[in-house]
């Protein structure tokens, strides 16, 4: 794919979307750490300096994708909670349902979880104050949306809903690293099955962690 020079705002926006869509396709093929600016430039059909006209770094591209994926997940989450949580059920049953829905829908979105796992240690580095500030402002909006969704079904959370929302995303990122072991580690697990207890399945381990966290923040009955 090759491009002529973008001369209008519409053409520049199309170029940005193409870069993001290409990076998204790469994340379906490889882990976050393997996505390089050189390979992204090659696939987009632009010289690396031209890609840098639209995004100041690889990390800036991935941060914007993280926000995109988060918005998509929140849209799905609203429907899942509405369909899967009985508002008339006791608090403990609603908490169990919420933990199950959160863990299942996040585990289905492994790229989103991987990006969360890389956010603090990788993605928020090598970006300007402007870029990271814009991302953090968007993140606050997403947390507010998530907290509002949770409070609809677990009003007992109250002001703790935003903190629980943040903890959910951090846990999903941290646990995702243990759910996809590299080839050498998979071989070690196969050779010594006893070692496989270190392999944590994302949906199961995340549900346990979220259930435990909810028990900690919900009021005692």
C-alpha angles and dihedrals in degrees: 000000000000131000137207116227111287108241104168132054089245091055091047091051090049089052091051092050091049091053091049094046091049092050089049091054090050091054088057088059105037143020121271092257091058095057106101131182091234093056092042090053091049093051094045091049096236132117113254093249089055092053087051089059088069102033123023094217145353088264092056090055092050094047090055090048090050090056091047093051091046092054091050092050093049090053089053092044092057091057094042093052093046091052099037107041122072105214090202094056123103116274094255092054092048091049091051091050093048092049090050094049094046094049095044097047093045093047088054089058102058095163091056090051092047090052091050088051091054097040102093099032100039119003098053090054124081092029130110126250088252094055097044091045091053091048094048091050090053090047091055089054091050092049090051090052092048093047090051091052092050093047090056090063101025106031087165088077090070113163090355090072093088093048091048090049091054092046090051093056094044091050092049090053095046096046094045089069090063096045097064108046117190119254095265092053092046088053090051090051091051092048093047111025090187088070091057091083085083089063105094118197106225101224095046098043093043093051091051092048093047093046090051092047092050091052088055098051102035117091118260115253 
